Structure formats: C-alpha cells, structure tokens
C-alpha cells in the first residue's frame, strides 16, 4: 500500500465518520451518548440496586465494579461498532463498488478505521477513570493499544466475509444483531468466568474459545491483574491463529464474490 492509498483511506475514514452524524445539532456527540448511558445504567443496576460488592470479592475481583465493567465495555463497544459498520461497507459505498478503477477491498478497512475514532475517545475515558480511582500508571497499560489492534485485525477478516455475503443475503444484518446481544453475555462483559462453579466449570473452556474474550480479558489483566500478554502463550497463539484463519477465509470469500458485487448492487 503506497502513500497515496494510505491518504485516500484516511480521508475516506474521516468523511465516513463525519457523514454518520451530518445534519444533527450535536454531531458526533451522539456517538458517545449511547455507550456512556449504557455504562451508567449497568452501574446503577448492579452496583447500587443489587449491591454486587460481596459477589465480586468472593469471586476474586478486587476492583471498583464500575471500573471493572467499563474495562470490559470499552473493547466490546469497539467490537460491536466495527462488526456492524464493517458489514455495511459495500452496501453503503455501492457507487464506488461499481467503479472499475476503484480498489474496493479498502472499503471494510475504511469503515473500521472510522469506528476507531470513538474507541480512542473511550479508551482515554477509561484511563481517566482508572487514574481517578487512585490507580497509578505503569508499563502494563501499554498493552491496551495491543489488544485494540488484536480486535481490529480479527474484525477486519470478519468484515471481508460479512460485507461480501450481506450484499446477497441482507438478513445477515439482523442475524448479527441477535448474535451480538448473545455475545455480550457469553464473552463475558457483565460477569466474570470465576462465577461458574461446580459441574458447570467445563463451560469456562467453551466460553474462552470466543476470540473477543481474549481481548476483554486482556484489558482487565493489563489494568487490574498486571499481567503481560505473553504470560499466557496458549491463549495468544489461539487468538492469532483464529484471527489469521478468519482473515484468510474472508479474503477468499471476498475474491470469489467480488466479480458479482456490482451486478447485485
């Protein structure tokens, strides 16, 4: 990818982000409202109403719940946004797909970069909350960009699959909406795997197979457990292995369907 292509991708990503909120009075502020309201709502329900403190301490989670929860929600919101936006890449830029001279393989990348702007903001909010709760900066925090990059690469491969298939099967968008609702509980975001005890312990292994779990758990380990990602070599190798397979499969599906995209659109 040359300098001209990189500049084009950056310009398209910036325009894509601006276009989502054009015509509204608050503009991109709306992109920040829903995640903030979600964090406040979960905090009120689980911390204030249900008083989750005793359950957390019994499970070995020694951290303010709202901070621990936000550490899981930030990467999850990023994942959710990238998946849904990446899926619409060819549909939203259908006029570019029909241009012979335009390299449409960059469109999923454009959508994912545009989704990263809000993620950077919430990453800074998470760090601000972290410091306000009395935590001190350390080298472990440098892993947060690494885990964000992990998620970006995984969703990039997934987006090549979904953005190509959804052109022919529009119901895929609704299917993924449902899957993401289920995935939020299965990752897990609102609870910890240590909650699973007794005969259900084997379920932990199944839930860890979710690639997004690697990222969410990585955020929390970097912030609270003070562990480096290379201290869990099997999980790191598993995540990158799955991500590579998804990426190669995504490029294969994209190449097979590319000749027919313009005809359908």
Secondary structure, 3 states (H helix, E strand, C coil): CCHHHHHHHHHHHHHHHHHHCCCCCCCCHHHHHHHHHHHHHHHHHHHHHCCCHHHHHHCCCCCCHHHHHHHHHHHHHHHHHHHHHHHCHHHHCHHHHCCCCCCHHHHHHHHHHHHHHHHHHHHHHHHHHHHHCCCCCCHHHHHHHHHHHHHHHHHHHHHHHHHHHCCCCCCHHHHHHHHHHHHHHHCCCCCCHHHCCHHHCHHHHHHHCCHHHHHHHHHHHHHHHCCCHHHCHHHHHHHHHHHHHHHHHHHHHHHHHHHHHHHHC
